[in-house]
Amino acid sequence: MLKAVEAIIEPDGTIRILEPLSVQVSTRAILTLLTPSFDATVDNETEQLITPKRQFPIPELAGTIKTIGDIVSPIVEEEDWECLK
């Protein structure tokens, strides 16, 4: 059975599991390391990782994107949909 748990790995290699975890026998584990956010912090009270919300729009992309369609209306007319033919 696979089970995912959230943990924090400290710079000294210490692993802090953020939720209760109990195993009956020695168990193998695979760690997937997430790219750290340099402005993320840990809430000492809840031990949850806090990442700041992104600012929208991204300043570097301002004025460089053109919207050509949306989820409300398709880009092409229904008559041109090959899947309906």
N, C-alpha and C positions, 0 to 999 in steps of 0.2 A: 504494500500500500504506500502511495506517495503522500507526503504531508508537507506543506510549505509553512515555514515559520519565519518571522521577521527577527533579525538580529543586527547588532552593531559590532563591527570589528574595530577595536581600538588600535592606534598606531603601534602599540607594543605587542599586538597579536592576540590580545584577550578578546574572546567572543562573548558578548552579552546577549542572551536570548530575551526578547521583549515580551514573551508570554509564557505561561506555565507549560512545561514539556516533560512528559514522563515516558520512559521506555522500559520494557521488561528485561531485555537482554542487550548486550553490546550491539549497536546498530550503526551501519555505514551511513554517511551523509555526503551529499554533494553541495558545495557552496557555490552560489552564483553571485559574483561581486557586481554591484551596480556602480556606475560611474559616479563618483562623489560630486556633489554640488558644493563649490567652495564657499558659498554663502549660506549653506544649510547649517542648522544648529540642532542640538538635542534638548528637548524639554526635560529638565532634571526630575520634575515631579512625575510625569507619565512615561518618561524614557522613549518618547516618540520622536522620530526625526521630523524636523520642521523645515520645509523649504519655502522660500518666499514666492509669492505669486508672480508670474511673468507680467510684464507690462505689455499692453496691446495698444496700438500696433507696434511691431518691432521697428524701432527707428531706422535701422539700416534698410528695411524693405519699403519704407514709406515712398509712395509714388512710383514703385517699380512693378506692381502687380496689376493685371487687368483681369477682371471677372468676365468669363465668357459664357457662363451658364450657372444655374443654381438647382437646388433640389426641388423647387416648386415647379419649374417649367424646364423642359428639355432644350438642348441646344438646337436640335433638328426637329422638323415636323414629324408627326406620327406616320404620315404617308411614306417617309423615307426610311422607316425602321425595317430592316431586312428580316428581322425575326417574326414580323407579323405577316409576311408574304407567304 
